[in-house]
Amino acid sequence: MAATDKTDLFALSGLDPEVARRITSAALDGADDGELYVEYAQSEALTFDNGRLKGASFNTSQGFGLRAVTGELTGFAHSGEISEAALRRAADAVSAVRGGRAGTWADAPSLTNTRLYTDENPIGAPSFDEKVKLLAEIDAYARAADPRVRQVTASLAATWSVVEILRPDGYRVRDVRPLVRLNVSVVTGDGDRQEAGSHGFGGREGFARFVSPDRWRHAVDEALRQSLVNLSAVPAPAGTFDVVLGPGWTGVLLHEAVGHGLEGDFNRKKTSAFAGLMGERVAAPGVTIVDDGTLPNLRGSLSFDDEGTPTSSTTLIEDGILVGYMQDRQNARLMGVAPTGNGRRQSYAHQPQVRMTNTYMKAGEMDPAEILSSVKDGIYAVNFGGGQVDITSGKFVFECTEAYRIEGGRIGPAVKGAMLIGNGADALTRVRMIGNDLMLDPGIGTCGKGGQGVPVGVGQPTLRLDGITIGGTRV
C-alpha cells in the first residue's frame, strides 16, 4: 500500500480484509444480519474566550465494532485495537445471539457511486497558528463593534473520519467524512443586565468557505444582533397565542417534537404517538415532512449510513398524511419494509440506531409577510434554545432565545423568557399557513438519542400555528 493512502483501514492496520470477512462470517453464521464496522477518526477543537486561547485539543481514535442481529436480539462487541486477535475475541462474544435464522442472509444494500462531500481533511488547513489568529480577529472585531460587548467566545471544531463496513457476504464500502463548525457567542451588558446571542455554521467540507472574512463577520454581527435584541427584551406573556415560527433553525422543534416519533424503532415498539397511524391524517393539509440524507455537504448528510445502506430522501408525512417511517436494517426487517438509510452510530464503540439525517418541512405558497400580517396578537419565534420532549406522549417544552410580540399584524417588542408548550402530533394539526421560504439550518445541529450524539440538519419555512400555549413571566 502506498504510504500516502490514509483511507484503507485494513491495510493501515495490517488486517487482511478476507481474513476479517471469514471471521465475521463465522461469527454471524445463524444470525439474520450484522456487519464489521471499522473506523479511524481525528478531531480538533479550539476555543478563544475573554481575549485569549482558552482551550485547544486534538484527538485520534480507531477501532472496530462487530454486530450480530437475530430477530430482536443484538450481540455487539468493540475494540480500540484493529487486529485479527481482537476480532476473534469479539467474534466469540457476539456469537451468543446466533441461531434460529431461517433462509438466507438479509440482502446487502445496493451500491451507489454517490459522493456527497469531499475527502478533504479540515484539520490540516488552515494551520493551527492560522486558526488561533482567526479566532483572535473574531474577538477583536466583536469587541470593536459595540461598547456594550462584555464577553466574546469563538470556537472552531473539525473532525475527519474514515469508515469501512464489511459484511459476511463480501459487501464492503468505505467513506471519508469531513465535518467542520465555527461558532461565535457574544454577551452584551447595560448596567446590571447582561444578555447573550450566538451564531454558528458548518458542514461536511473543509474550512475555506466558513473562515472567509464575510462569513465570520456575518456570524459575529448576527450573534451581536441577537444579544442586543435580548438586552432590550421585555418579559414574555403567558397564555394561549397564535405563533409564527421563523424559517430555518426553528425546525429543531419539528425534529424533536415530531421527528423522533417517526423513527421506526419507536413505532415498531408502539411507544410513539404516531404508532399505528400509517395512512391516516396526522397533520394539517399542506404539511409535508421529509428526512433527506442525500443533500450535498450538509451536516446531517451521509453517502451511506453506518450499516452500509445508501441514505435516501424519505417522505414521512405528505400533505398531512403519515406515509413513512425512518428505518435501519433491523427495524425495517421486523416491520416488513425496506431500510431507508437511517442506521447511525456515534462511533465504532456504539451500536447503530434509527436516527434522523436532515429533517425538514417542505415550503408552501404563502408570502412570509402575509403570514405575519395575518396575526393580530401573537408571538413570533425566530430562534430556539434548549427543549424537552417525551417521545411516547409527544409533549414538548421549548425555550425561545429570540422572540417578539406580534401586535396588529406587525412585529412588536422583543420578549424574553417565552416557552412553547404543547404536543408534537397536536401541533401539526394547528398549522394554518406555510411560507414559501424554506430554509435549512446553517449547520449546527447535534441530536442525542440512547446516549449517542450524531450531527443532523433541520429546516422549515415560516409557519403559522394557532392556539399554542406560551409559558412566560406575566399574563
C-alpha positions, 0 to 999 in steps of 0.5 A: 500500500502506498504510504500516502493512502490514509483511507484503507483501514485494513491495510493501515492496520495490517488486517487482511480484509478476507481474513476479517470477512471469514471471521465475521462470517463465522461469527454471524453464521445463524444470525439474520444480519450484522456487519464489521464496522471499522473506523479511524477518526481525528478531531480538533477543537479550539476555543478563544474566550475573554481575549485569549486561547482558552482551550485547544485539543486534538484527538485520534481514535480507531477501532472496530465494532462487530454486530450480530442481529437475530430477530430482536436480539443484538450481540455487539462487541468493540475494540480500540485495537484493529487486529485479527486477535481482537476480532476473534475475541469479539467474534466469540462474544457476539456469537451468543445471539446466533441461531434460529435464522431461517433462509438466507442472509438479509440482502446487502444494500445496493451500491451507489457511486454517490459522493456527497462531500469531499475527502478533504481533511479540515484539520490540516488547513488552515494551520493551527497558528492560522486558526488561533489568529482567526479566532483572535480577529473574531474577538477583536472585531466583536469587541470593536463593534459595540461598547456594550460587548462584555464577553466574546467566545469563538470556537472552531471544531473539525473532525475527519473520519474514515469508515469501512463496513464489511459484511459476511457476504463480501459487501464492503464500502468505505467513506471519508467524512469531513465535518467542520463548525465555527461558532461565535457567542457574544454577551452584551451588558447595560448596567446590571443586565447582561444578555447573550446571542450566538451564531454558528455554521458548518458542514461536511467540507473543509474550512475555506468557505466558513473562515472567509472574512464575510462569513465570520463577520456575518456570524459575529454581527448576527450573534451581536444582533441577537444579544442586543435584541435580548438586552432590550427584551421585555418579559414574555406573556403567558397564555394561549397565542397564535405563533409564527415560527421563523424559517430555518433553525426553528425546525429543531422543534419539528425534529424533536417534537415530531421527528423522533416519533417517526423513527421506526424503532419507536413505532415498531415498539408502539411507544410513539404517538404516531404508532399505528397511524400509517395512512391516516391524517396526522397533520394539517393539509399542506404539511409535508415532512421529509428526512433527506440524507442525500443533500450535498455537504450538509451536516446531517448528510451521509453517502451511506449510513453506518450499516452500509445502506445508501441514505435516501430522501424519505417522505414521512408525512405528505400533505398531512398524511403519515406515509413513512417511517425512518428505518435501519436494517433491523427495524425495517426487517421486523416491520416488513419494509425496506431500510431507508438509510437511517442506521447511525452510530456515534462511533465504532464503540456504539451500536447503530440506531434509527436516527434522523439525517436532515429533517425538514418541512417542505415550503408552501405558497404563502408570502412570509409577510402575509403570514405575519400580517395575518396575526393580530396578537401573537408571538413570533419565534425566530430562534430556539434554545434548549427543549424537552420532549417525551417521545411516547406522549409527544409533549414538548417544552421549548425555550425561545432565545429570540422572540417578539410580540406580534401586535396588529399584524406587525412585529412588536417588542422583543420578549424574553423568557417565552416557552412553547408548550404543547404536543408534537402530533397536536401541533401539526394539526394547528398549522394554518399557513406555510411560507414559501421560504424554506430554509435549512439550518446553517449547520449546527445541529447535534441530536442525542438519542440512547446516549449517542450524539450524531450531527443532523440538519433541520429546516422549515419555512415560516409557519403559522400555528394557532392556539399554542400555549406560551409559558412566560413571566406575566399574563 
